[in-house]
Amino acid sequence: MLLYTVNSFGYDNHFESIQKNLVEQRYQDAKYELQAILSQNPSDIEAMYLQLAVWQTEILDYESYHIYGKQFIAAADSIKDVLEKKLETLHGKDSVLCLFYLANIYGGISVIKAKTGEWIEGAKNGMTSNSLFKQVQKYAPDFIAANLGVGLFNYYFSSSFNWVPFTGGRADDGLAAIEEATKSEFPFNYAAKNSLCWILIDRQEYSRADSIAMTVLDEYPGNTIFLRIRSIIDLRCHSYKNAIVHANQLLALTKERDPKNWSDLIAAYYILVESYHMSGHVNESIAAADTILAENIPETYLSIPHIKKNLKRIRDIKEKTCEK
């Protein structure tokens, strides 16, 4: 997830509100505020960067990279060019912040490229992003928000791209850097917590991941990103009663969102179908399956691997249940 972290170019009150809207997933509100800022100062590089950050966060939240990926990359390339030219005129703290923005933009391009199957281009942009983050660390060692980018590169590239020179064997270092980034300032700490939770889930360290997710939900109970994380952990840990509670909460929040988040909706129904099934609540399991299978899910989302997998599981569970 790409998130904004530091105010330094003015409009502090505006940016504080935008940061809060971002964490609370009120993307349209954040966009309106940014448009107001840019209408007064079209060359404000912080607002330009944050506009891109809001968009990427929304794309990853909705998993709509196949819909908006090309448009996002075009916008990212345009803003990247502006920032690279601006960097030549900056010094000191402003220069470091501009480097940080550029590192995040290259990282954002890397993620979208990888999500849409362009792995080589994703790797190239990821390496550039990592190089820029290291420059930030060199010039500002106490700027721990940069640790997230370096940590993610080391963790994922070490395992997924170990054929790339100088990227292997750094998973533990990457994980430590991501954990350190959870201590960075608001709201970048939430981006780090999100990344750390998914890594811990992959490593089957469910208790740690759940504890981290709870700290966010204590402050932002309506955050569907971390509520989904808790629901998945409940299911993986066979805590079906809690899974049903959290999945229903996720479902209720998802139904209130506009536009509809199909990824969250399908995940919530899958967790409900399986949890009801494993708990012996046959009728509830079938009813939940029938509800989501009757939805007119856009074809674009049906092509996402884990959504296809969840829908197949739902169909399989319903079929097995009906056979009995």
C-alpha positions in Angstrom: 0.0 0.0 0.0 1.3 3.5 -0.9 0.5 6.1 1.7 1.5 9.7 2.4 3.6 10.5 5.4 5.0 14.0 6.0 3.8 17.6 5.7 6.4 20.1 4.7 5.2 22.2 1.8 2.2 23.9 3.5 -1.5 23.3 3.6 -1.0 21.4 6.8 -4.6 21.4 7.9 -5.7 20.1 4.5 -3.1 17.3 4.4 -3.9 16.2 8.0 -7.6 15.8 6.9 -6.5 14.0 3.8 -4.4 11.6 5.7 -7.3 10.8 8.0 -9.6 10.3 5.1 -7.1 7.9 3.5 -6.8 5.7 6.6 -10.6 5.7 6.9 -11.0 4.8 3.2 -12.9 7.9 2.3 -11.0 8.2 -0.9 -13.4 10.5 -2.7 -13.3 13.0 0.2 -9.5 13.0 0.0 -9.6 13.6 -3.7 -11.9 16.6 -3.4 -9.6 18.2 -0.9 -6.6 17.6 -3.1 -8.4 19.0 -6.1 -9.0 22.2 -4.1 -5.3 22.5 -3.2 -4.2 21.8 -6.7 -6.7 24.3 -8.1 -4.8 27.0 -6.1 -1.3 25.7 -6.7 -1.1 23.2 -9.6 2.6 22.8 -9.2 2.4 21.7 -5.5 4.5 18.5 -5.7 3.3 17.2 -2.4 -0.3 17.4 -3.4 0.5 15.9 -6.8 2.2 13.0 -5.0 -0.5 12.5 -2.5 -3.1 12.5 -5.3 -1.3 9.5 -6.8 -1.0 7.9 -3.4 -4.7 8.1 -2.7 -5.4 6.6 -6.1 -3.0 3.7 -5.6 -4.3 2.9 -2.1 -7.9 2.9 -3.5 -6.8 0.6 -6.4 -5.2 -1.9 -4.0 -8.1 -1.7 -1.6 -10.6 -2.5 -4.3 -8.1 -4.7 -6.3 -9.1 -2.8 -9.4 -5.6 -2.8 -10.9 -6.8 -4.5 -14.1 -9.4 -1.7 -14.5 -7.3 1.3 -13.6 -3.7 0.0 -13.8 -2.8 1.5 -17.2 -4.3 4.9 -16.3 -2.5 4.9 -12.9 0.9 4.1 -14.5 0.4 6.9 -17.1 -0.4 9.3 -14.3 2.5 8.0 -12.2 5.0 8.5 -15.1 3.8 12.0 -15.6 4.1 13.0 -12.0 7.4 11.1 -11.8 8.8 13.3 -14.6 7.8 16.5 -12.8 9.4 15.4 -9.5 12.6 14.3 -11.2 13.0 17.7 -12.7 12.0 19.4 -9.5 14.6 17.3 -7.5 17.4 19.0 -9.4 16.4 22.4 -7.8 15.9 21.2 -4.2 18.3 20.9 -1.3 18.2 19.6 2.3 15.0 18.3 3.7 13.0 19.2 0.6 15.3 17.1 -1.5 15.0 14.1 0.8 11.2 14.3 0.7 11.2 14.5 -3.0 13.4 11.4 -3.2 10.9 9.7 -0.8 8.0 10.6 -3.1 9.9 9.3 -6.2 10.8 6.1 -4.4 7.1 5.5 -3.5 6.0 6.3 -7.1 8.4 3.8 -8.6 7.3 1.4 -5.9 3.7 2.0 -6.9 4.4 1.4 -10.5 6.2 -1.8 -9.5 3.2 -3.1 -7.6 0.7 -2.4 -10.3 3.0 -3.9 -13.0 3.4 -7.1 -10.9 -0.3 -7.3 -10.2 -1.1 -7.1 -13.9 1.4 -9.8 -14.8 4.3 -7.6 -16.0 6.8 -9.2 -13.6 10.0 -8.1 -15.3 8.9 -4.5 -15.5 7.7 -4.8 -11.9 11.1 -6.0 -10.8 12.9 -3.2 -12.7 10.8 -0.5 -11.1 11.1 -2.2 -7.7 14.9 -2.1 -7.9 14.8 1.6 -8.8 12.4 2.3 -5.9 14.7 0.4 -3.5 17.7 2.4 -4.6 15.9 5.7 -4.0 14.7 4.6 -0.6 18.3 3.7 0.3 19.3 7.2 -0.6 16.6 8.6 1.7 18.0 6.4 4.5 21.5 7.6 3.8 20.6 11.3 3.9 18.0 10.9 6.7 18.7 7.8 8.9 15.9 8.7 11.3 13.3 8.9 8.6 12.0 5.4 9.4 9.1 5.6 7.0 11.6 4.7 4.2 12.3 1.4 5.9 9.0 0.0 4.6 10.0 0.3 1.0 13.4 -1.2 1.6 11.9 -3.9 3.8 9.3 -4.9 1.3 11.8 -5.1 -1.5 14.2 -7.2 0.5 11.4 -9.5 1.8 9.5 -10.2 -1.4 12.3 -9.9 -3.9 14.4 -12.3 -1.8 11.8 -15.0 -2.2 10.1 -14.2 -5.5 13.1 -12.8 -7.5 16.0 -14.7 -6.0 17.5 -15.0 -9.5 18.0 -11.3 -9.6 21.6 -10.4 -8.5 22.0 -9.2 -4.9 18.4 -9.7 -3.9 18.6 -13.2 -2.3 18.8 -14.1 1.4 17.4 -10.9 2.7 14.0 -11.9 3.9 14.8 -11.6 7.6 16.3 -8.2 7.1 13.3 -7.2 5.1 10.9 -8.3 7.8 12.9 -6.4 10.5 12.8 -3.2 8.4 9.0 -3.5 8.0 8.5 -4.0 11.7 10.6 -0.9 12.3 8.4 1.0 9.8 5.3 0.3 12.0 6.8 2.9 14.4 6.9 5.6 11.8 4.5 8.6 11.9 0.8 8.6 11.0 -0.4 7.4 8.6 2.6 5.6 7.2 2.7 3.3 10.2 -0.7 1.8 9.1 0.7 0.9 5.6 3.5 -0.9 7.4 1.1 -2.7 9.7 -1.0 -3.8 6.7 2.1 -5.2 4.9 3.4 -6.9 8.1 0.0 -8.5 8.8 -0.1 -10.2 5.4 3.5 -11.4 5.7 2.8 -12.9 9.2 -0.3 -14.6 7.8 1.8 -16.2 5.1 4.3 -17.3 7.8 1.3 -18.7 9.8 2.1 -16.3 12.7 -1.5 -15.7 13.2 -1.5 -14.4 16.8 1.0 -11.7 16.0 -0.9 -10.6 12.9 -4.2 -10.6 14.8 -2.7 -8.5 17.5 -1.4 -5.9 15.0 -4.8 -5.7 13.2 -6.6 -5.2 16.5 -4.4 -2.2 17.4 -5.7 -0.5 14.1 -9.3 -1.5 14.6 -9.3 -0.2 18.1 -8.7 3.2 16.6 -10.5 2.7 13.3 -13.2 0.1 13.8 -14.6 0.7 10.3 -11.4 -0.1 8.4 -12.3 -3.0 6.2 -8.7 -3.8 5.3 -7.8 -4.8 8.8 -11.3 -6.3 9.5 -10.7 -8.6 6.5 -7.4 -9.5 7.9 -8.9 -10.5 11.3 -11.7 -12.5 9.5 -9.1 -14.5 7.5 -7.0 -15.2 10.6 -10.2 -16.5 12.4 -10.9 -18.8 9.6 -7.3 -20.1 9.4 -7.3 -20.7 13.1 -10.6 -22.5 13.0 -12.2 -19.9 15.2 -15.4 -20.1 13.3 -17.6 -18.2 15.7 -15.3 -15.2 15.6 -14.9 -15.6 11.8 -18.7 -15.3 11.4 -18.9 -12.2 13.6 -16.0 -10.4 11.9 -17.1 -11.5 8.4 -20.6 -10.2 9.0 -19.1 -6.9 10.2 -17.0 -6.8 7.0 -20.1 -7.5 4.9 -22.2 -4.8 6.6 -19.4 -2.2 6.0 -18.8 -3.3 2.5 -22.5 -3.0 1.6 -22.3 0.7 2.8 -19.4 1.5 0.5 -19.9 3.2 -2.9 -18.6 2.0 -5.2 -19.0 -1.6 -4.1 -15.8 -3.4 -3.1 -16.2 -6.8 -4.9 -13.1 -8.2 -3.4 -14.2 -7.6 0.2 -17.7 -8.7 -0.6 -16.7 -12.1 -2.0 -14.1 -12.6 0.7 -16.7 -12.0 3.4 -19.2 -14.4 1.8 -16.5 -17.1 1.4 -15.5 -16.8 5.1 -19.2 -17.0 6.1 -20.0 -20.0 3.8 -17.0 -22.0 5.1 -17.4 -21.0 8.7 -21.1 -21.8 8.8 -20.3 -25.1 7.0 -17.6 -26.1 9.5 -19.8 -25.1 12.4 -22.6 -27.3 11.2 -25.0 -24.5 10.3 -26.0 -26.0 6.9 -28.9 -23.7 6.1 -26.9 -20.5 6.8 -24.0 -21.8 4.7 -26.2 -22.5 1.7 -28.1 -19.2 2.0 -24.8 -17.3 2.1 -23.5 -19.2 -0.9 -26.7 -18.6 -2.9 -26.6 -14.9 -2.2 -23.1 -14.3 -3.5 -23.4 -16.7 -6.4 -26.5 -14.8 -7.5 -24.6 -11.5 -7.7 -23.7 -10.1 -11.1 -20.0 -9.9 -10.5 -18.1 -7.9 -13.1 -16.0 -10.0 -15.4 -12.8 -8.0 -14.5 -13.0 -9.2 -10.9 -13.7 -12.8 -11.9 -10.2 -12.9 -13.5 -8.5 -12.2 -10.2 -6.9 -15.5 -9.1 -7.9 -15.4 -5.4 -11.4 -14.3 -6.2 -11.8 -17.2 -8.6 -10.5 -19.5 -5.9 -12.9 -18.2 -3.3 -15.9 -18.5 -5.6 -14.8 -22.1 -6.5 -14.6 -22.9 -2.8 -18.1 -21.5 -2.3 -19.5 -23.6 -5.1 -17.7 -26.7 -3.9 -18.9 -26.3 -0.3 -22.5 -25.8 -1.5 -22.3 -28.8 -3.8 -21.0 -31.0 -1.0 -23.6 -29.7 1.5 -26.4 -30.3 -0.9 -25.3 -33.8 -1.7 -25.7 -34.9 1.9 
